[in-house]
Amino acid sequence: MPQISLDEIEQTVRRALAVHGAGAFAAAEVARAVRKAESVGNKICGLYYVESYCQQLRSGRVSGTVTPQVSKPRVGAVVVDAGFGFAQPAFSHGLPVALDAARVNGVASLAVAHAHTCTSLGYFTEQIATAGMIGIGFTNASPIVAAPGGKTRAIGTNPIAFSVPDGQGGIAMQFDQSTTTVALGKITMAKAAGERIPEGWALDAQGNPTTDPDAAIKGSLVSMGGYKGWGFGLMAEVLAAAMTGSVLSRDVKPLKAPEGAPHDLGQFYLLIDPSAQSDFGDKIAALADHIAQDEGARMPGRNKVAMDPVEVGEETWAQITALSKA
């Protein structure tokens, strides 16, 4: 399996997006996100999505040239209209304004409206944390989750991400997870590989447990922890859709379909300035030390080391390279 440097991955993805119609800023921001995902082994949010990005740029399902519009309807509320473009450049336009608002008010919200899928939500909350703020993020997705006891797909996997600064420009802890037992991407990847999935991940269209990824895709995913995960998924739905003016999960079409209506997804972030608590950093450090006293235990997201170069499948890299020359 080829070993590809992160620089080459980022440059090749940026060229592929530009060739298919993305402007320079949008292509650079999306390529940077793909680089980050690959560096930490998050294959689902990395090169795996690039082909669909390119197809949807060509079909007009996503705009690669729109300029996101930033507004501030409240002193602590920042809104970015992504204009059916990529989430990454929209977030980049709004983040500095939201950080300033959080420094003044102690807390601020950043709503990204009418955007393409953001893939890795933690990619964004991490940027909030490296700027010194606690970052909490929510988004929704195409419907694949039924209510406990039901079989009608009502919400998406609806991830939640949480990042905490360490006071030194780094990350003290971070988690980024779907509110389902597993992310949908793992099931689609299992289907592509001809593999079964573990029982407990999904139900078929009749509401029965299944280990067939195709039946799972036609059925529904299981919320983590049953009713508890369902509640968190609904919370993400309210914040990502109702608080941004974007669509409910029920109206989101398959994210990787090459043609169709724009995703029109929302992402909602809370930024909390911990600097008012003089011992915040000490408390976080004490918590991390207490957890780490057991061998193998750690705060979520700690001790992650970026890989460079990274392994990329031969077919995948050939496809990305071809897209960059199309």
C-alpha positions as CSV (number, residue, x, y, z in Angstrom):
1,M,0.0,0.0,0.0
2,P,1.5,3.4,-1.0
3,Q,2.8,5.8,1.6
4,I,1.7,9.3,0.7
5,S,2.9,12.5,2.5
6,L,0.3,14.8,3.9
7,D,1.6,17.6,1.8
8,E,1.0,15.6,-1.4
9,I,-2.4,14.6,-0.2
10,E,-3.4,18.2,0.5
11,Q,-2.0,19.5,-2.8
12,T,-3.6,16.8,-4.9
13,V,-7.0,17.2,-3.3
14,R,-6.8,21.0,-3.7
15,R,-6.0,20.5,-7.4
16,A,-8.8,18.0,-7.8
17,L,-11.4,20.3,-6.3
18,A,-10.1,23.3,-8.3
19,V,-10.3,21.3,-11.6
20,H,-13.9,20.5,-10.8
21,G,-15.0,24.0,-10.1
22,A,-14.0,25.1,-6.6
23,G,-12.5,28.5,-6.0
24,A,-9.0,28.8,-4.5
25,F,-10.1,29.5,-0.9
26,A,-12.8,26.8,-0.8
27,A,-10.4,24.2,-2.3
28,A,-7.7,25.0,0.2
29,E,-10.0,24.8,3.2
30,V,-11.5,21.5,2.2
31,A,-8.1,20.0,1.3
32,R,-6.8,21.1,4.7
33,A,-9.7,19.2,6.4
34,V,-9.0,16.1,4.3
35,R,-5.3,16.3,5.3
36,K,-6.2,16.4,8.9
37,A,-8.6,13.5,8.7
38,E,-6.0,11.3,7.0
39,S,-3.3,12.3,9.5
40,V,-5.3,10.8,12.4
41,G,-6.6,7.7,10.5
42,N,-10.1,9.1,10.0
43,K,-10.5,7.5,6.6
44,I,-14.3,8.1,6.5
45,C,-13.8,11.9,6.6
46,G,-10.7,12.0,4.4
47,L,-10.0,10.9,0.9
48,Y,-13.2,8.7,1.0
49,Y,-15.3,11.8,0.3
50,V,-13.2,13.5,-2.4
51,E,-14.8,11.8,-5.4
52,S,-18.3,12.9,-4.3
53,Y,-17.0,16.5,-3.6
54,C,-15.8,16.6,-7.2
55,Q,-18.9,15.1,-8.7
56,Q,-21.1,17.5,-6.8
57,L,-19.1,20.5,-7.8
58,R,-19.6,19.5,-11.4
59,S,-23.3,18.9,-11.0
60,G,-23.9,22.1,-8.9
61,R,-25.1,20.2,-5.8
62,V,-22.4,22.2,-3.9
63,S,-21.1,25.6,-4.8
64,G,-17.4,26.0,-4.8
65,T,-17.3,29.7,-5.5
66,V,-19.9,31.2,-3.2
67,T,-18.6,33.7,-0.6
68,P,-20.1,32.9,2.9
69,Q,-22.0,35.8,4.5
70,V,-21.4,36.5,8.1
71,S,-23.9,38.3,10.3
72,K,-24.2,39.0,14.0
73,P,-27.9,39.3,15.0
74,R,-27.0,39.3,18.7
75,V,-23.9,40.4,20.6
76,G,-23.1,36.8,21.4
77,A,-24.6,35.1,18.3
78,V,-22.7,34.8,15.0
79,V,-24.4,33.4,11.9
80,V,-22.7,32.3,8.6
81,D,-24.8,31.6,5.5
82,A,-22.7,29.1,3.6
83,G,-24.9,29.6,0.5
84,F,-25.0,25.9,-0.3
85,G,-21.2,25.8,-0.3
86,F,-18.7,23.8,1.7
87,A,-18.9,24.0,5.5
88,Q,-15.1,24.4,5.9
89,P,-14.7,27.9,4.3
90,A,-18.0,29.0,5.9
91,F,-16.6,28.1,9.3
92,S,-13.4,29.9,8.6
93,H,-15.2,33.1,7.8
94,G,-17.2,33.0,11.0
95,L,-14.7,31.7,13.5
96,P,-12.7,34.9,14.2
97,V,-16.0,36.9,14.7
98,A,-17.3,34.2,17.1
99,L,-14.0,34.1,19.0
100,D,-14.2,37.9,19.5
101,A,-17.8,37.6,20.7
102,A,-16.9,34.9,23.2
103,R,-14.0,36.9,24.6
104,V,-16.3,39.8,25.2
105,N,-19.3,37.9,26.5
106,G,-17.8,34.8,28.0
107,V,-19.8,32.6,25.7
108,A,-21.0,32.8,22.0
109,S,-22.7,30.7,19.4
110,L,-21.7,30.2,15.8
111,A,-24.4,28.9,13.5
112,V,-23.4,27.7,10.0
113,A,-26.4,27.6,7.8
114,H,-27.2,26.0,4.4
115,A,-23.9,24.1,4.2
116,H,-22.5,21.0,2.6
117,T,-21.7,18.1,5.0
118,C,-18.9,19.1,7.4
119,T,-17.7,15.4,7.7
120,S,-15.5,15.5,10.8
121,L,-17.2,17.8,13.4
122,G,-14.2,17.6,15.8
123,Y,-12.1,19.2,13.1
124,F,-14.0,22.4,13.8
125,T,-14.3,22.2,17.6
126,E,-10.5,21.5,17.8
127,Q,-9.9,24.9,16.1
128,I,-12.0,26.5,18.8
129,A,-10.0,24.9,21.5
130,T,-6.6,25.7,20.1
131,A,-7.8,29.3,20.2
132,G,-8.3,28.9,23.9
133,M,-12.1,28.3,24.1
134,I,-14.1,25.3,25.0
135,G,-15.8,24.2,21.8
136,I,-19.0,22.2,21.5
137,G,-20.4,21.3,18.1
138,F,-23.6,19.7,16.6
139,T,-24.7,18.8,13.1
140,N,-27.3,16.6,11.5
141,A,-27.3,14.4,8.4
142,S,-29.5,12.3,6.1
143,P,-32.2,10.3,8.0
144,I,-31.0,6.9,9.1
145,V,-32.1,6.6,12.7
146,A,-35.6,5.6,13.9
147,A,-36.9,6.3,17.4
148,P,-36.5,3.4,19.9
149,G,-39.5,1.1,19.2
150,G,-40.1,2.5,15.8
151,K,-38.9,1.9,12.3
152,T,-39.4,5.2,10.5
153,R,-36.1,7.0,9.9
154,A,-36.4,10.4,11.6
155,I,-32.9,11.8,12.2
156,G,-29.4,11.4,11.1
157,T,-26.4,10.0,12.9
158,N,-26.2,13.6,14.2
159,P,-22.7,13.9,15.6
160,I,-21.6,15.8,18.7
161,A,-18.1,17.0,19.3
162,F,-16.4,18.5,22.4
163,S,-12.9,20.0,22.6
164,V,-11.2,21.5,25.7
165,P,-8.1,23.7,25.6
166,D,-5.1,22.9,27.7
167,G,-4.1,26.5,28.2
168,Q,-0.9,26.2,26.2
169,G,-2.3,26.2,22.7
170,G,-3.1,22.5,22.7
171,I,-6.0,20.2,23.4
172,A,-6.7,18.8,26.9
173,M,-9.4,16.5,25.7
174,Q,-11.6,15.9,22.7
175,F,-14.3,13.6,21.5
176,D,-16.2,13.5,18.2
177,Q,-18.9,10.9,17.9
178,S,-22.1,10.1,16.2
179,T,-25.1,9.7,18.4
180,T,-25.6,6.2,16.9
181,T,-23.8,3.1,17.9
182,V,-21.6,3.5,14.9
183,A,-21.2,6.1,12.1
184,L,-23.0,5.4,8.8
185,G,-19.7,5.5,6.9
186,K,-18.5,2.4,8.7
187,I,-21.5,0.5,7.3
188,T,-21.1,1.8,3.8
189,M,-17.4,0.9,3.9
190,A,-18.3,-2.6,5.1
191,K,-20.8,-2.9,2.2
192,A,-18.1,-1.8,-0.3
193,A,-15.7,-4.4,1.2
194,G,-18.3,-7.2,1.1
195,E,-18.1,-7.6,4.9
196,R,-20.7,-8.2,7.6
197,I,-21.3,-5.7,10.4
198,P,-21.6,-6.6,14.1
199,E,-25.1,-7.2,15.6
200,G,-26.3,-4.2,17.5
201,W,-25.3,-1.6,15.0
202,A,-28.4,-1.6,12.9
203,L,-31.9,-2.8,12.1
204,D,-33.5,-3.9,8.8
205,A,-36.5,-2.2,7.3
206,Q,-38.8,-4.3,9.4
207,G,-37.1,-3.2,12.6
208,N,-35.2,-6.5,13.2
209,P,-31.5,-6.7,14.1
210,T,-29.2,-7.3,11.1
211,T,-25.6,-8.0,10.3
212,D,-26.1,-7.3,6.6
213,P,-24.8,-3.8,5.7
214,D,-27.1,-3.5,2.7
215,A,-30.1,-4.3,4.9
216,A,-28.8,-1.8,7.5
217,I,-28.6,1.0,4.9
218,K,-32.2,0.2,3.8
219,G,-33.3,0.0,7.5
220,S,-32.0,2.2,10.3
221,L,-29.1,2.6,12.7
222,V,-29.3,2.1,16.4
223,S,-28.9,5.0,18.8
224,M,-26.1,4.6,21.2
225,G,-27.4,3.6,24.6
226,G,-31.0,3.4,23.3
227,Y,-33.2,6.2,24.6
228,K,-30.2,8.1,25.9
229,G,-28.5,8.3,22.6
230,W,-31.8,9.1,20.9
231,G,-32.2,12.1,23.2
232,F,-28.7,13.4,22.3
233,G,-29.5,12.9,18.6
234,L,-32.6,14.9,18.9
235,M,-30.7,17.7,20.8
236,A,-28.3,17.8,17.9
237,E,-31.2,17.9,15.4
238,V,-32.8,20.9,17.2
239,L,-29.5,22.9,17.3
240,A,-28.2,22.0,13.8
241,A,-31.5,22.5,12.0
242,A,-33.9,24.7,14.0
243,M,-31.2,27.0,15.3
244,T,-29.6,27.6,11.8
245,G,-32.7,27.6,9.6
246,S,-31.3,24.6,7.7
247,V,-33.2,21.4,6.9
248,L,-34.4,18.7,9.2
249,S,-32.7,15.3,8.7
250,R,-35.8,13.9,7.2
251,D,-35.4,16.2,4.2
252,V,-31.6,15.6,3.6
253,K,-30.9,13.5,0.5
254,P,-28.1,10.9,0.5
255,L,-24.9,12.9,1.1
256,K,-22.7,11.2,-1.5
257,A,-25.3,11.2,-4.4
258,P,-23.6,13.0,-7.3
259,E,-26.7,15.0,-8.2
260,G,-29.7,16.4,-6.5
261,A,-30.7,19.2,-4.1
262,P,-27.9,20.9,-2.0
263,H,-27.3,19.3,1.3
264,D,-28.6,22.4,3.1
265,L,-27.2,21.2,6.4
266,G,-26.5,23.2,9.6
267,Q,-23.8,23.1,12.1
268,F,-24.1,24.8,15.5
269,Y,-21.2,25.6,17.8
270,L,-20.9,26.9,21.3
271,L,-17.8,28.8,22.3
272,I,-17.1,29.1,26.0
273,D,-14.2,31.3,27.4
274,P,-12.7,29.5,30.4
275,S,-10.3,32.4,31.3
276,A,-12.7,33.8,34.0
277,Q,-11.8,30.7,36.1
278,S,-8.2,31.3,37.2
279,D,-7.7,27.6,38.1
280,F,-9.4,26.1,35.0
281,G,-6.1,24.8,33.6
282,D,-5.1,23.4,36.9
283,K,-8.4,21.5,37.3
284,I,-8.2,20.1,33.8
285,A,-4.6,19.0,34.4
286,A,-5.5,17.4,37.8
287,L,-8.4,15.5,36.1
288,A,-6.1,14.2,33.3
289,D,-3.5,13.1,35.8
290,H,-6.1,11.3,38.0
291,I,-7.4,9.4,34.9
292,A,-3.9,8.6,33.6
293,Q,-2.8,6.9,36.8
294,D,-4.3,3.6,35.5
295,E,-2.2,2.1,32.7
296,G,-3.8,2.6,29.3
297,A,-6.3,5.2,30.6
298,R,-6.4,8.7,29.3
299,M,-8.6,11.7,28.5
300,P,-10.3,11.3,25.2
301,G,-8.2,12.6,22.3
302,R,-5.0,12.8,24.3
303,N,-1.7,11.4,22.9
304,K,-2.8,11.5,19.3
305,V,0.2,11.7,17.0
306,A,-0.3,12.8,13.4
307,M,1.0,10.3,10.9
308,D,3.0,11.5,8.0
309,P,3.2,9.8,5.5
310,V,0.0,7.8,5.7
311,E,-1.1,4.6,4.0
312,V,-3.5,5.1,1.1
313,G,-5.1,2.3,-0.9
314,E,-3.7,2.0,-4.5
315,E,-7.1,2.3,-6.1
316,T,-8.0,5.3,-3.9
317,W,-4.8,7.2,-4.7
318,A,-5.1,6.5,-8.4
319,Q,-8.7,7.8,-8.3
320,I,-7.6,11.0,-6.5
321,T,-4.7,11.6,-8.8
322,A,-7.0,11.1,-11.8
323,L,-9.5,13.6,-10.4
324,S,-6.7,16.2,-10.0
325,K,-6.0,15.9,-13.8
326,A,-9.5,15.7,-15.1
